[in-house]
Amino acid sequence: MRTVLWFMALFAVAVASALFAGNNHSTVTVFWAPYRVDLSLNLVLLALAGLFVTLHIALRTFSGLLKIPQQARRWRLLQKERAIHSALLDSLSHLVSGRFVRARKAAELVVSLEESVGRSGEHLGYEGRLRTISHLLAAESAHALQDRAVRDAHFQLALAHADSRDAQDARDGVQLRAARWTLDDRDAPAALQWLDQLPQGAARRTVALRLRFKAARLAGQSRVALETVRLLTKHRAFSEVAGKSIAKGLAIELILSAHDSVQMQRAWDTLDASEQQIPEVALAAAERLLSLGGSVTVANQWLLPVWEKMVQRTDALTLPQRIRLARALEHGFGSVGGAPDAAWLTRIETAQMHNPRDAVLQYLAGVVCMRLKLWGKSQQMLKQSLSMMQDPELKREAWRALADLAEQRQDTKAAAEAYREAAKR
């Protein structure tokens, strides 16, 4: 369609020109004393058009002659730029294929070619980034060869060129690689130091968070590792299940690293509400606090969500978790000033009455009654729990409690029998 329109326009111009030229009897008179020249208007127009075309071609030719040196310089720069790009691609391909010596030599060739361009007075426009990437590739190759001296030399050059205006973005990459190299050298504090120097936006990238997590784990900084795992899970670098599992392990490590009740409280406050409600975390925190001589009331408060979860759903906790919960409460009730208050007594009694076939609840109710000096009721519940109990350790503790009750009654024969049964477990 476009071709048809062009032909129609051309025919229209031809027809208009023919009509104008065929019926045009005008003349142009040129007076040049003492001469007079009469020319046809059509001839004058054609002469003017020819003169315009001739001058245009002459000017274009003259401009082209003047641009020959500039085009020659541009061609030489283009050839050098192609050589630089070719060497850069060779370095990348050798690096990913495991030819680290060739990769380093190709990267050094890029640097030398770029320097030759600079000495000739030409500019590529991206010299800073090119030098940074070239030195970084050479340093990466030297790191793979465990040549730390060459690696550090190229790294310092890459870091120096990354300070230029056009290479600010490359500086983040240089610092990330430095953190990675120090982490490979098992120098976790240096890796964390490099990561701390990153801008806020770069420090929250997934690759930076992964490096921080590994460095924190290597340095034994559970608090930093836990905070990093939360961010990685939020960024979906970890799945929800994997993130919660890792966070649970780190929370337990953080709890076990506490050496007094103040550190224990600080570690507990560091945890999120969702992490505090994880049964393993709450049990570990309460056990650690009680072992450090902390407040029984606080420990029982931490255990309350786990208790409520167990009471609401019988399958919410596994049997080992239920046993740990009962033993933690027993430990708290048996400490000085840790006798069960009315609220906990009501909770335990209500749970035991609603589930009389639960051996763990029967044992816990028997222990509570023993702490309250209800010897008869305690003996009855402990004996009932023995017939349903499957855990050997808890059964041994039940027999030991029965032995203590027998000693309270001064029943030497029953105490000896209970101790004998406990020794079998």
ZIMOFEN-V708169 format. One record per run of one state. SS is the DSSP state (~ for helix, > for strand, _ for the rest). FROM is the first residue (numbers start at 0). TO is the last residue. Records with the same first field share a line. If there is no record, write none. Layout:
SS: FROM-TO + FROM-TO
This chain:
_: 0-0 + 22-25 + 32-33 + 66-66 + 96-98 + 119-125 + 144-146 + 161-163 + 184-186 + 196-198 + 203-204 + 219-220 + 234-238 + 256-259 + 270-271 + 276-277 + 291-294 + 312-317 + 334-340 + 354-357 + 371-373 + 388-390 + 408-410 + 424-424
~: 1-21 + 40-65 + 67-95 + 99-118 + 126-143 + 147-160 + 164-183 + 187-195 + 199-202 + 205-218 + 221-233 + 239-255 + 260-269 + 272-275 + 278-290 + 295-311 + 318-333 + 341-353 + 358-370 + 374-387 + 391-407 + 411-423
>: 26-31 + 34-39
